Amino acid sequence: MKIILTHEVSGLGAAGDVVEVKDGYARNYLIPRKFAIRWTKGGEKDVEQIRRARKIHEIQTIEQANQVKAQLEGVKVRLAVRSGDAGRLFGSVTPADIATAIKASGGPEVDKRRIELGTPIKTLGSHETSVRLHPEVAAKVSIEVVAA
């Protein structure tokens, strides 16, 4: 099935790309979650609009990405969450929580979809995450999860 991506999907493409995927993946995952729309001949107008919006919001050059990377790596991010007696969290830390904590710590605004968690954060302590700023630039962010 041919689809038009409306958001960046890891391993598949960026917003505005026209890609071919299996029917079930598109019907059951991408389209219901609004990550993609079905490709039509009239949809080509949507592709141009999505690409223009992406260019406005995306970091354009590697130099800009390196500047944002330096800002991110210089920020101390503390995230206060509810936890049990043994240091286990009630739930887990989400990319949206991390993006909010980065902004609150004085860092640049980061899109939650660009934050990559290797494994879910479910314990107190220091954790490392990666933020994809540009296809060639990723920043490592250290997060200190503390009990609230």
N, C-alpha and C positions, 0 to 999 in steps of 0.2 A: 504494500500500500504506500502511495506517495503522500507525504504530509509536509506541512510547513511548520517549523518550530517557532513558537511564540516566546519561549524562554530558553536559556542555555541548558542543555542536558549533557552531563558528563559522558564522554565516550561517543556521543552522537553528533553534536554540532551546536552552533550558536543560534541565537534568535534571528529569524529571517532566512535560515537555510532550508532548502527543499531537500528532503532525504527520503530514502526508500527503506521501510521497516516491515517486519512481519505484521500481518493483520491483527493478531491478538494483542501484540505489544501496543499498537496504536489504539485499538478499540478499548482495551481494558486498563491501560495505564496512562499513556500520553494525553489522549483527548479528554478523558474525564477529569484529569488534574489540571487541565488548561495549559499544558506544556506545548500542545500542538493543535493545529486545525487541519482538516482534510484539504488536500490540494485540489484546486479547481482552476479552470482557465481564468475565471474572474478573480481568483485568489492571488494572482500575480500582482495586483494592485496592493493587496495586503502585505505582500513580501517587501515591496519598496517602502511602505509606511513603517513596517517593523524595523527594517534596516536603518532608516533615518533616525528613528527613536533610539536604536541601539548605539549609533554613532554619537549621539548627544550625551548619553549616560556612561559610555565606556571610556576607559583610559586609552588615549589615542597612541601614545608613543612609549617606548621602553624607558625613556628618561623620566616621564611622568610616573610610570609604574615604579621605578627605582626610588623616586622621591617619596611616594606613598609607602613603599616598603620600609624605608628608613624611619618614617614616622611610626609605622605599626610596630616595628621591632624595638623602638625606643619607649613604648608605652607599657607601664605596669598595669595589667588588667586583673582586678579583683572582682570575684563574683560571689555574692552571698546567697546561699540557697539553704533550704530546710533539709536537715539530715537527721538520721537516727543516732543512737548511742555509739554504734560501732563505726561511724564515719561513712555509712552508706547513705546515699541520697534518696529522697522520696521522689522517684522518677529519674530523669536524667537531664543533663544540660543540653539544650538545643542550639543550633546555629543562630537562631533569632536571639536567644539569651546572650550569646557571645557578641553578636553585632551590637546589641544595646549596651553591653558592658564596655566594649571598646569605645563607643561614642561617649559614654559617661566618664570614662577615664581620661578624656581629652584627646583621643585619637581621631583619625579621619572617619567619615561615615563609610561603612562597608556593607555591601549587599549580602544578605544572609545566604544567598544561593552560591556565593563564591567561597564560603567557609567550608573546608573539608575536614571532617572528623574521621580519624582512622578507626577508632572504636568509640562506642558511646561513653560519655563521661558520667560515671555513676558513683564516684567516691570523692571524698575531700582530698585536697592536696594540690600539687602543681601538675599541670597537664600542658601538652604542646599541641597546637593545631596549625593548619596551613591555610592561607588565604590566597587564592588565585587572583592576581591583579591583572595579569596580561597572559596570553598564551605562553610567553617565555619567562615570566617573572612570578614567583610565588614567595610570600612572606611567611616566616615562622613567628607565631604569636604564642607567648607563654601566658597561661592563665592560672591564677591562684584561686582555687575553689575553697571557700571558707563557710563555716556554719553560720546561719543567720540567727 
